[in-house]
């Protein structure tokens, strides 16, 4: 138990992604707010700490799944994976979801005005995510790959890697908050009784989008970014 209490929730998920489901069940943000300890989270949410630790221990003591151990990956490989897996997913799903949500607003917006707010939040998130991912692909990730290649005399225009990381994490927080609002407005993606198949598919895709975003942010906030800062220190000191 002491070992569990000494770690942040982000570290726990980085070591064993199966623990993420426990945090999801208790509506604990492990990606944007992964720097908190289990005790902090339990106190804030009024959860029983011993029960929470027991749930986590049960999951961690089960046989490991085929889940990749991302924390052991070279950082350039992890950056490539994030781009090709998560950035590409976001780019592909945004126009599909916009089409679905636009149709829902036209057909069901009068009876379910919350759809208009959901669409507004999603549109805002789509625009911000597009810019966010480009900054990572054109600025931060290339520099991480360059550091992985070895010591360099080149000085990045942003000074230290901590500066773009700080900006990326703030933007992650913003999108995490937007999707908390979307989840609340949609009653955790639960379609109403009069929902048609399009309505149900849209909410299912929206929930899948949020889950992918959580995993995406987790890989960056809890694994890629901290390791990039350590790598920069090693490169500068060699």
Beta strands, then each sheet from edge to edge (+ up, - down):
end
